[in-house]
Amino acid sequence: MNLDEARKILTAATGCEVLSEAFAWISSNYALKAGTDSRLVLRALTRVATNSPEGRHAVQSLARQLSCSSLDSATILFRPDLIAPAARFRVALERLVYHSPSHRLANVNASALIAAQRDEPFTILALCSAAGLSYGDLTERVRGLPGDPSGPWSTGQLRSAFALFDDVVRDQVTTSLPDTIPARPFDLISGLGRLEGDASGWAAIEAEFTHGVPYEVLLAQRAAGGTWLAHRNATSSMLNHHVAAQVCSALVASRVPFRRSTLVGGDEPPSAMQDLAKSDKQIGVVVFNPGGDPAAGVVFASARDSGTASKSAARLRAMKRDPELPIALVLTGRGWSARNETADLALDFGGRIYSELGLDDLAAELSTLAGVLEESSLDQW
């Protein structure tokens, strides 16, 4: 798209003969002419608006509109099969009770853990939760443990793990920073989940296992820790996987050859995608022309909040990329439409920004670039 074509697109879309008036029209969020392709208008803006404050305001306005996303990662859960049901924790704790002295959880020791882990490989994860630790936390604080919590475990490794569990549960851990307390299970901290005079340590865990945890403690724990926080963190990349799958399904339907990175649920390692696109490893999909050469790339980025969008935008703008290869951005999450940095991305990437609401348009553009569809004289990347 040359400068004259860009001007024609903007004046036709707004009905304004003067370019500055067209900028003001778009900045004011006034409606474009019926049938106008907003993404084509944004690409036109990136050609003629870079040196004009009014033009940049127009880019900001339109970029925010086109990056609007209805996806909120806080409202959905991916991979529910990874969530351990409550019954599995009970089975593991019952094995601990069985192997503990006097069959009491209050008397649990390392030997009981060794025997229970042999019976039920989930036991170590149940004790991680009882101590308020993720398995990653455990392996960082106790060196030499298996990479997989299911083992195999040596007796020495299990004894070392239990020593940390015991210190945390019995409040034997310390912190050197003033006005802080060690991170311990919410229900074991006096004044938060435990009242003065209540049982403490393993006796408190036994009491909770036998009689249950008060509902208000459960609610307070949710408020402090965030509902589903650990699971969301473990599956945070799944949102981009699902969006990439939609794009790739459309490409298959259009018979567009492509490769998809493992970063977004595909088969190609990031290093291979990097070589194909002559870009950094953020590239999620590369499409090819009939000659087998890369024709375009797609990067997927999700940001639920404004701060995350700002950091992600900085990384995207700094990424190494082949200036000859068109790259589109698929921006999901509500954070993008709240940031002016999204306009900077539009300028840097030639206006090629999409949300999940524009995937059909993206697939059509990728098909055009790959030589599957004819392109109009003005609709150029």
N, C-alpha and C positions, 0 to 999 in steps of 0.2 A: 504494500500500500504506500503510494507516494503522498507528498504533502497536498497536492491538488485533490486527490481522491479523498483524503482525510477531511479536507474542508467541505467538499461536496456532501459527504456523509453527515457531517455535523449540521450544516445548514438545512439539509433535507429533513433531518430528524427533528429539528427544533422549529423550523420555519423562520429562523433568524438569518438575515443575510450577512450580518457582521459577526465575525468570529467571537469577539468579546461578549456580544449579546448571547450567542449560543452557549458560551461558558456559563454566563449568569443564569440562563434558563435551566441548564442541567444542575447547577449548584443549588438552585432554589427547589429542586425536586419537582419541577413542573413536568407534566406528562409529555412524552415524546409522541410523534406522529404514529397513528395506528399502523401496525405491521412493522414497526422499526425493530431491528435486531439490536438490543441493548449492548450485547457483547461486541458487536461490530462498532458501535458508537464508542465504547471504551477503548477499543484498539485504535480508533481514529484519534481519540484524545491523547493517547500515549505518543502519537506522532507529532502533534502540534501544540501540546499544552505544557511541555516540560519547562519552558522558560517564562511562563506566565503565572503569577499568583492566582489569578482568576481561573486559569486553566487547571491548576493543581487542585483548587477547590472543587472543580467539576469532576476531576478524577476521583477525589475523595468521596464525593457524594455517590457517584455511580458505582465505585468499587464496594462501598458499604452495602448498597442495594444488592449487588450481584454475589456478595459473599454471605448473604443471610442464610443461615442454616437452622433447620428445625431439630437437628440431632443434639441431644443432651446426654452425655455418657453417664450422668448421675441417675438417669431414669431407667436405664436398661442394664441387664446383666448378661455377659457373654459366658460361654462354657459353664453352664450350671452343673455339668457332670463333674467338674473339678471341686465342687463344694462338698465337704465331708458332712454327712448327716449327723444329727445329734446322737442317734443310736450307736454310731461307730465310736464316739467318745465314751459312751457308757460301757460298751463292751471292753474297751481298753482299760478303763478305770476299774472295772470289775475284776479283770485279770490282776491288776496291781493289788487290789484288796485281797484276792485269793492268796497271793504269794507273800503278802506283808506279814510281819510278826503279829500274832493274835488276830489275823485277818482284819486288821484295822488300817485304814488309809492314813490315820494319824501317825502310825508307826512305820510308814513306808521307808525303805532304804534302797541302796544301790543293788543289793542282791535281788530284791523284789522286782526292780526294773529289768534286770538281766533276764529273769525267768519270764516276766510278762512280755517282754519284747520278743522272746522266742515263740511264745504262744500267739501273740498279736502284734505284727510289725507296725501297726498304727500307734502303739503305746508311746513311742518317743514324741510323736506329734501331739498326742493328747497332753503329755506333760509340758510340752512347749506352751500350749495354750493355757494350761493351769498356771504357768509361771509368767504369762504375758509376753512370750517371746515368739517370733517367727523362727522357722528353721534356719533362715539366713542369719538372724541375730545369734543363734546358738553357735553356728559354725564360725562366726567372727570372734566370739568370745572364748570358745574352746577349740583350740587348734587340733588338726589331725582327725576330724570326724568324717564319716562317709559323705560324699557329695549328694547321695540319694538317701533320704531318711529311712527308707525301707531296708537299708543295709547293703551288704553284710556288716555286722557290728562285732567288734571284739569286746571281751569283758572289760578291758581297760578303757576303751572308748565310752562304754555305757557308764562306767564308774565316774569318769571325768564329766560326762554330761550331767549325771545326777548331782554331782557336787555343786554345779552351778544352779540347777533347779533348787537344791536345798538352801543355798545361800539367798536366793531371791525370795523364796517362799517364807523363810524364817527371818527375813529382814536383816540379813548379814552383809548386804552390799552397801557401799557408801558412795558419796560424791564429793569432789573437792571444790565445787563451785558454791559460793555463798547463795543463800536464798533459793536453793533447789533441793529436790529430793530424788533419790534413785528411782528409775522407772521400774515399777512393780505392778502386779495385777491390781486393777482398780478396787476389786472387792476385798483385797487384803490390806489396803491402806487405811489406817485409823483416821476417822473424820470424813472420809469420802464414802467408801463402801462398807466400812466396819465401824461399829460403835464401840466406845470405850467399854471394856469389860467383856466384850465378845471373845470367843476363842480366836487364837492367832495361829499363824504358820500352818502346818499340815493338819492340825486339829480343826482349823477353820475350813480347810478344803474338805475334810471328811464331813463336817457338819453341812456344808453346802451340797455335797454329793448325796448325802442321806436325806436332807430335809428341803433342799432346793434353795435358790437364791431369790431374795425378795424382788418383786417386779420393779420397784423403784431403782434398785441397784442396776438391773439390766438396762433400764432407760438411761440412767446416768452414764453407764458405760458406753452406750450408743452415742450419747451427746459428746462425750469426751473423745471417743475413738473414731466416730464416723461410721454410720451403717454401711457395711459391705466394703469398707475402705481397703482392706487387705486384698480382697478378691478383685476389686476394680484395678488396683495397682498391678496385680498379676496378669490381668487380661486387658491392659490399657491399649495394646496394639490392635486388638480385635476389631475396633471400630473401622480403622483403615483397611483391614482385611476385607470386611464386608462391603465397603464402598468400592474397593478395587475389584472385587468379584463382580459387582454390577457393571462396571466399565468393561471388564474382560468378557462378560457374557454378551454385551452389545457388540463387541469387536468380533467375537466368534460368529454371531448372527450375520454380521456384515462381511465375513470372510476376510478380515484384516489380520495379517500375521503379526504376532506380538510375543514378547517375553515378559514374564512377571517375576519380580523379586520375592525372595523369601521374606523380606521385611513386610510385605503386604499379602502374605499367604500364597506366594507362588513357588516355583521350583528353582529359580535361578539365584545363585549366591550374589550378594551385593557387589562383590568384586567383579563378577562377570558383567553385571549391569553397568558398573562404573566404566569398564572397558568399552562396552557397546556404545554408551552415550558420551564417552569422553568427558564425563562429569563426575561429581562426587556421588557417594553411595546413597544419597537420598532418593535417587530415581527409582520409582516403583514399577513403572511399565514403559517399555519401549515398543513402538510399532514400526513396521518395515514397509518399504515400497516394493514394487514388483521385482526390482533388481536385487533385493535382499539387503539393502542399506537402511540404516536407521532413518526414519522419517520424522519422528517426534517422540518426546518423552513426557511422562506424567509423574508428578510428585504429589504425594498425599500427606496432608498435615491436619491434625485435629487440635482444637484449643477450646476448652469449655469456658474459660474466663479470659478477661482482657489481658491480664498479666502474662499468661501462658502464650497468648497470641503475639504479644510484643516480643517475647524471647524467641519464639519460633520464627517470626518474621526476620529477625536479625540473622538467624542461622541460614534461612533460605536465601536472603540477599547476599550472604557471604559465600554461598556454595560455588564451587568451581563448576562451570558448565561450558559446553561447546557453543560459541556464539552462532554457529551455523545451524544448530539443531533447535527447532521450536520446542519449548517446554511449557506445559500447562500445569497449573496448580489446582488441586482439588482441596478446598479448605472447608472443613466440617467443624461444627461446634459454634456456640454463640459468641465466642470471644472475638472472632475476626471482624464482624460487622461493627464492633465498638471501637476499632482502632484505626487511626489515620495511617499507621504503618501498612495497612492493607492496600492503600493507594500507592505506597512506595513499591509494593510487590507488583501491582498492576503495571506501573511504569517500567520496572526492571524486567518483567516477563512479557512485555508487549501486550498487556491487557488480557492475557490468557488465564483468568481466574474463574473458578467454578465452585459451587457448593454441590451437595448431593441433589439439590433441586434442579441442577442443570446438566445432569449426566447424559441425557439424550443429546443435548447440543454438543457436549464434549465428544461423544462417540461419533457424531456426524463430522465434526472437525477433524478428528483423527482419521476417519475413513477418507476424507478429502485429501489430507496430507499423504496418506498411504497410496493414493492414486486409485481408490475404489470408487469414489464419487467425484463428479465434476465440480470444480470450484468456480464461483462467479468472478467476474472481472474485478470486483471491489473487495470481495471477502477473502482477503489475503492475510497470511500470518506474517 
